[in-house]
Amino acid sequence: MKKYFLIVLMFLLTLYYVEAQTKKYVSYTVKKGETIKSIAKDLNISPKELYELNPDIDRKPKENTVILIPATHVVETPSTTIQYHVQPKETLYNIAKRYQTTIEEIIKLNPILVDGLKDGQIILIPGANSAVGQTEKKEEISAKKIIHIIEKGDTFYNVTKRYQISEEELIAQNPILKDGFNIGVELHIITDKKIETNFSQPKQIVKTPMNIAFKSGKSVNAVLMMPFKLNEIEDVAIHFNNSTSLLNIAAEFYQGAMIAIDSLRNQGAAINLKSFDSENNDEKITSILRTNNLSNTDVYIGPLFLSSAQKLAKNITNGFVIAPMNSKEHTKFSEINLIKSGVRSELLEDRILQFMKRNFAGQNVIVIGDNKQGTNNEADRIAWKLKSNISIGNVTILKPSSGYITKQRFESVLSSHKQNWILIVGDDNIVITDAVNTYGIADKSIEIRLFSLKNEGNIEKANNVYLGRLNYTFPSAEYSDFNNLNVQSFVNQYKEKYIAPPSSNAIRGFDVTYDILFRMLLNGNNNASIDNYTFDRIAARFDYRPTSVTGFENNGIFILKYEPDLSLTLLE
């Protein structure tokens, strides 16, 4: 084992020698079982130095994560190699052919490749004697370090264009982008290209559903697939009386979608719509594609569930597929033409932590956790993120003892001379209820502000009066301003057509359908239509960004705050 460790260590030190000659830092690929502490020890530096260079890194980073290390700590050893960032879908054969070497020589330099080549890896290639290798080496030596903090409106497209770097290279240098392109994240970019000064401006957030005009007469060919399962239903009335039935969800979504299409047609758009019953059956979807001529389709709305939407996207050769709903396994589904309109829970967490970072001014920060299975380490993880990512020096962690936290313990962590930020992690009903009730009736001379990572479960059911007193602040993928005239117009149209107020499913149907069709009416069936704008619709914000793998996902998140009068204020 010790011999193997020494071999791996020597390999790593050799790997980064070339960069170390000209840069103040170099890239380092984490190996299986390594921790920040062990890497720091091997390189004779402190873990703090590594955290400063890699503020978003976990204490135990995943295997093949690329981090930055100080170049001054790389041992100088003779080098006849060059570095190479493995690109998606590349093979050892292609790389060996390009650099005029053999697969055996590459594996000899990179023993880890016996387990296979992986996207984003940094490997050594024999390059000193080849023209291609010399060119690559020269480019590597002239590279510069750039730090870019992601701002509102930044996308993969405009950042890579600005710094003249490919999306694959950007992700390889900043593995945190695999979790999303999030505001406030600090990117470390290595490039030797001339930087553009006239780069794309941030996307403007358009706050009303219908206030940008497209040319009258523009058309979109759309297909709507909903799992009505009409072939299985004998008594439709029974199913409609069950508000949670699949038929109800599909029917209400469809009704909202029809209002969206009517609205666009009234503005002069030609919406050519074909609707199909997908029956919540992937074989039925395949049959629909086989028996219908859909070759001119610009966008498929649905099927309802993300897994089926992905399979549809994989089986078509034209157009985009937009998945209307979210999934707990959101990150599992990716296709180059798949648009995920739901918002990942990880993005909600990142957004509220970034909000806290921007507004932190020395508050007393307390993280409250619970002992529920699967979440008992969440408080520690979030506290670590607050300390490392937001530079909050001291974070108090409060966890239950014997299933609950006493009033005395809740009160003991409060500060009387500065504002207290309470961040609730987890969903334990007893912990949440006790925390909200205790802090909700606390002495008014003690300033308290309550936060959560997402407004779901038991926190959503807590005493609203206390939440208002505590200025409860949280991230959300949904927010409606019913004083907005366009929102009122939609509600009135829906009531007039269906003799009832719109349900959340109907609003979702309108939002998803109106937004995607509107984008294509503006710019046509292309990536720019998806990525160019951020729109606030009836209850959702759509801010689509290319994912680190393929396709697009929605980054549209609101930051909301309860007021003492129980009204909601939109902070971001």
C-alpha positions, 0 to 999 in steps of 0.5 A: 500500500505504501509503495502504491501511495508513493507511485501515485504521489510521484505521478501527481507531482510529475503531472503538474510540473510544467504548469508550476514553472509559470503559474502561481497555482496548478490543477490537481485531480483528487484520487479515491479516498483523498481528503483536503487534509490528506492532500494538504499534508502530502503537499506540506501546506495547510488545509486553509490554503486549499480552502482559500483556493477552492471555497466550494470544495467539500472536506472529502471531495469526490474522486476526479474532482479538479482543485487548485493547489499552490504551484510553489509546493510542486516538486520540480522533476524533469518533464518530457510530457504535456497536460491534456484535459479530456473532452467529452466522448474522447477515446484513448485511441483518438488522443494517442493518434492526435499526439503521435503516440500509443495507447500503451505509452499514455497508460504508462504515464497515467496508471489510473487509466486502467480503470477507463478514460473519464471526461474532465480528467487531466492526463499526461501525454508524451509530447516533447518530441511531437509538433502537436505536443510542443504547441500544446506545451507552449500554449500551457506555459503562456496561460493566465489565471483569471478569477470571475464571480458569476453575476446575475445574467451570466451564462455558459455562453457569454462567460466562455465567449468572454474568456475564449474558452470552451464549455468543457474546459471551463467545467474541467477547471471548475468542477463546481459548475456540474452542480449548476451555473449559480450566482456568486460562485467564484470561477478560476479560469486558465486561458491564454486567449485575448479577453473580449471587452464587449461581452454579452450583457446580463439577461434582463428579468421581464416581470410580466407575462406579456410585455415583449412584442413579437412580429405578428404572423410568426408561427410555432409548431408544437406538440402537447403530450399529457398522460390522460390515460383515457383508454383506461377510464370508465367513469371520468367524473370519479377521477375528476373528483379526486384532486390528486389523480393523474387525470386531474393534474393532466387535465388542469395543466392542459386547461392552463396551456390552452389559455396560454395558446389562446393568448398568443393567438390573440396577439397574432401568433400562429400556433400549430398545435397537435395534442396526444394522450401519452397514457403515462406509457413510454411505449405509447409515446414511441407509437405516437412518434412512429404513426404521426408525421412530427418532423416539423415540430419545434417543441414538445410540451410534455410528457408530464414526468421528467423520465418520460420527457427524457426518453422522448427527447432521445427518440426525436431528431428535431425540436426541443422537449420541455419537461413541465414538472420537477423530479427528485432525481432531477440530475439523472435526466439529460439530453441535448434537446431536453429543457427541465422547467423544474428547479433543483432543490440544490439550487434553492439551497445555493441561492439562499446561502448566496443571499446570506453571503451578500447580506452578511454584516457580522450577524450571529449565525445559528444553524438548527438541525435535527436527528431525522434519518438521512439529515442528521449531518445536514447541519454540519454540512451547511455550517461548513458551507457558511464558514468556507463559502461565505467567510462567516467565522463563527457558526453555532450548531444546535441539534436535538438531544433526546429528540428535542431542543429545550427552550433554554438551549434555544435562548442560550445561543442568542446574542443581545447586541447584534442581529441573530440569523437562525437557519433551520435545516431539516424537516423535523416537526418537533424541532421546527415547531419549538424553534418557531414558537420560541423565537416567535415570542422572544423579547423584541429587544433581541433581533432575530431573522429566520431562514430556511433552505426551502419552504417545504414540509413542516416549515411551511405549516409553522405559525404564520404570525411568528414567521411574520415577526421573524421576517422569515426569508426563504427561496422559492421556485414559485411566487405570484403577485395578484396585484399584477394586471397580467396575472389578474387577466389570466385569472379572469380568462380562466374563470370565464372559460372554465367557471372556476379559479385556476389551480396550481396545475392550471397555472403551471400549464399556462406558465410553461406553455406560454413561456416556451412558445413565446421564446420561440416566437421571439427568436425561433427554434434555437438555443438562443431562444432558450438562453437569452431571457429571464421571464417572470410569468404567473407563478414561475420564473424561467431562467434557462441555462445550459447544463454542464452535461447537455440540455437546459435547466431552469435557474429561476428562483425567488427570494421571499420574506414574510412581513409582520402583516403576513404579506410576502415581499419579493427580495430577489 
